[in-house]
Amino acid sequence: MQKGITLHRAIDTFTDSHPAISEAKKIFSPLVRLYSGAFIDVSMDYFLANDPKIFSSKTLKNHSEKVYRILNENIEWFPENFKKMLFHMEKDDWLYNYRNDWGIEFSMKNVLRKAKYLDGNIPVFEAFLKNKNELQECYDVFFPELKAYCENLDYVFKS
């Protein structure tokens, strides 16, 4: 678990300082200011879920089922609010449905709903759709570099 937390933090640091992500944030910043990073995370999940070099529809489905199984096997380690969310996450298969526009719209609405200082009617999903090509270009630059960075970290973890 400690290695997973360390990896997650390293990914966050890499992501936050990547020029393609900084560029992508400009799409959402006028609407949601400092929350733009959360909407970029959701957007990148969409492109990852649809990346044929990473997932086919079948392998993404298998991956999402594996993640839910592992999370449920370790449920005792999670706080109550996550346990409740996991039930809904699995029931509605959020991970698999990131590949669909409606799945990303649902996720973006959840982010808006949970954000303390944002109006739930901000048109972030519309901004996603309008700028999908530009966001795809940011993903295409960013993700291979993130993957290479993580593979390097994996080497560090193994040594």
N, C-alpha and C positions, 0 to 999 in steps of 0.2 A: 504494500500500500504506500509505503514511504517513497519508493521509486516512482510510483504512479503520480503522487502529489508533486514530486520534484520535476517529473517530465511535464506535467500540466503547467506548472509555473514557468518552466523554460519555454514552452510553446507560447504562453501568454506574453512573455517578455519579447520573444522573437516577433510575434505577430504585431504587438503594439509599436514596434520600431520599424516595421517593414514599409518601404515607400509605397508599394501598391495598396496596402491597407490604408495608409494615410490618404492616398488619393481617393480610395473608395469611400472613406468616411465623409468626404466633401459632399457626397450625394445626400446623405441623411442629416448632416450637421445643421443646415438651415431649418430643418423641421424639429430635430430632437436634441440639438447641441451635444452635450457630453454623453448622451445615451447612444450616439451614433455607432460606437463600437459594438454595442449589443446587437444592433440591427445588421451590422457587417458580419458578426458571428453567425447569425441566422442565415444571411445571404450566402455565406461561404458554405454552410451546411447543405444548402440547396445544390450548389455547383458540385460539391463533393459527392453527394448522393447520385448525381447525374453524370459523373465522370466515368466514361466507359473504360478508361485505363485503370480505374480503381474498383468499380462495382458494375456488375450486370444487375438486372432486376432480381435475379435469383440469388446472387451472392450478397446483395444488400439485405434481402429478406432473411437469409441465413445469419448474416452478421447481427441484424437487429434482434433476432430470436436468441442468439448466443449472449448478447449484452443483457437482455432481460433475464435470462436464466442465471447468469453470474451475479447480477444485482440482487435477484431474489434469494440466491444461495447465501448472500452476505447481508441480508436485510437487517439483522440484529445490530449492525454497525452504524446504521443510518438514523438520523433524527426523524421524529414523527412526521414532520411536514414533508420530508422527502418520501417517506413510505407511502403517504397518501398520494403524492404526485406520481410515484412509480406505478401505482395501480392504474391511474388514468393514462399514463404514458404508454404502458403495455397494452391496455385495452384498446386504445385508439392507434396504437403502433406509430407513435410520433417519429421514431427513428427512420422507419421505412418511408413514411409519408412525407419526409422532407424532400423527396424527389418530385413532389407535386406542388404546383402553384398554391392550391388550396391548403396544403400542409404548412407551407411557409406563411401564408396569410394567417392561419390559425396561430402559429408560433409568434408572429409579429404582434398579433392582437394580445396574446398572453404577456409579452414584454411590456406593451403599452399599459395593460391592466395592472401589472405589478409595479410599474415605475411610479414613484411617489409624486413627481412633479410634472407629469405629462398628461395631457388630455387624451382620452381613449379614442378620439375621432381624428387624430393626426393621420394624414394619408401616407403612412410609411410604405404600406404594401403597394400603393399606386406608384410611389417613387421607385420601388424595387422593379415593378413591371416596366416603367418608363425607361429605366436605366439598366435593364437586364444585360444588354450587350456590353456596356462599359464595366459592369460588375463582373461579367464573365471574363473579360480581358484581365481584370485585376486578379481574379482567381487563377487564371492561366499563368500569370507571372509568379504569383505568390506561392501556390501550392507545391510546385516542384522544388522550390527552394526550402520550404518548410519540411518537406519529406526528406530532403538531403540533410538538413540540419538535425532532424530527429534520428536519422540513421547514424549520424556521427555521435549523437548522444547515446544511442543504443550501444555503440562501441565503448563509450566511457562507462556505462552501467555494467557492462560485462567484464571490464578489467578490474 
